[in-house]
Amino acid sequence: MKKRIFGPAFLFTLFLIFPALACDCQREDFTYNASESNIQSAVLIFKGEVMKVQPSNLQGRVQKIAASAQTPDQSPYFSNVTLEMLDLYKGRDVKRVSAYFDTVTSCGQKVEQGDTGLFLLNENNGLLISADRCSKYIAPDHMKKLKDGGYIKIAQVETKKPVATPTPVPTPPQPDEPSVPDILPEDIEAVPFTEEFQSEKALKEWAATSTLGGGFTERRTLFDKKVTLVLRSYTQGVPSFDVGAYLRKGEKWVLIKSNPSVLGDQPMIQVVDDNLIVMTQKDQQEVLSISLPDLQ
């Protein structure tokens, strides 16, 4: 079953004592209902950039503190991370925020300065904590509503009430499976990935404009190497994406891997066993994997 780090206190203590247990996400963790639950649980959802990572100063003292640690600031596995908000989707606009990230165990997320992405932050005992790996899925319909500002007013109402009793969000009917569009993957005229860029700014501008549906970039750190993922869409009204990975070499960003377009699904990015993996959200099919040999 999925490990819940911040449930009852004894579960958190077990997590401290047995951090090596694998984080086993279940298929139901990537459903429409799970997406709705993840959004309701989060007090902040935003696209942001990592500005600073401060590892715990308790590392190496696990046995002495495991029995008493109840919050992330008492745990050797949590780093204090400063984030800058780029686009707010739920919660209050505070520009910069400090949160705790599990940067050690398999349920967590290793982050480094300069990384960008979508962040879901929950609250525990007055502290902000990044959602674990199994609690970050957001369905396409919910993501569209987030980007359209549909949850910001709801969140503002919730902040006037105790965190323990948030205003419930009405549950819309679960949509049917996405309809199969008339266009087929082989009918899409792919736009080749440019082999290299002279700057990250040029890479981001190209990603946003090179295909019909637009695109965006997300930066990740793997084995201390800076990798920027380019995710582009070829359609409007129907989910689609392709993905290319660029490695920073000196002052240039060089293409190291890419994957053809996927139709009818959206991407999800995970780090699993030291591999940076892009997979489909609905079927959880791997479409691109980056490991140490790709970074040489």
Steps between C-alpha positions, in 0.01 A plus 500: 500500500602860456702633789337799676777695669285739698211295622489397868814562698597135523505472119741791480723331760497179294605703198799638692607154614451324166577764232629243249157343447398542136235759420236288331251720315176330399297539182223674696751772590477617137121518462261793467389462862861490623572817303206674664615387844856619435375847405269527800779391737749754368507849650726626219531387138725693265765485234821611662878501511727366772706787640676331793529151655609465862553131598417390853778538756374183668634255240691215660297510823203288387485254789518774766216709357271241334291440809423868559483659152143593409554784252727543197727755666592225750582245229841439336329415172338839437670804349371855538439633148437860396275528193411797282150501354482546123131417442256458790216248456364461855566686825632842593754682286801540728768517225746289703426215736701262719399133511638164609583237238586135559823499298628159614240222483337339196171681573665838487641732237861611475511866400785741436531872445368601157257207462154600377172313506150465643496497881220377729550603863303363794499625859593311817529661846540842341774386259475473121599161357531385141252228403658156471560327168167316509293809579591736215284378211271763347254394231492701173156652578620609843823641359301712256280628782811582706656695214171684442500615863205285603649403837647833610172646630419174677841506669455861611175405672668205670778716648242683711407175673705255711722284282350188659155577355546626143199582287423190292524541124190375313574177318424517127389184323796290403553546126492216256824376351644759258353459155731376230565786258477466126870572469739210555854520641647411162306789343674758718777678316775500760718805549855371556677596820777753439836343582633778723431849634737773607299583813218367715296809412520413130401142580193614697389739224530226237311251717209741541455574128628208292176296490127567457405439862802677649738360757695559818822396673579347838848486647620204706831401659629145455844391627582870546432564129248760382236348271220701340197310369305651210136388485300613195143451381387448139124530547234727648208356698657153513801415721825424319870543567850418396808537715864585451778513759779758485822483703696807593853474356702811572283792391294292253195278542542183290229248405578157647169315455150545357181304449229515229161654571243328724131563430214500752711530815715743697850467647605430858861535619648275769843409637516125560817316606724783377323511162315807377184359341223659295186288488137535394258602774210271410677174417829568682696390194864605488578712195848626586762408759827674579773328702865560579637373161285761320678776691854409401 
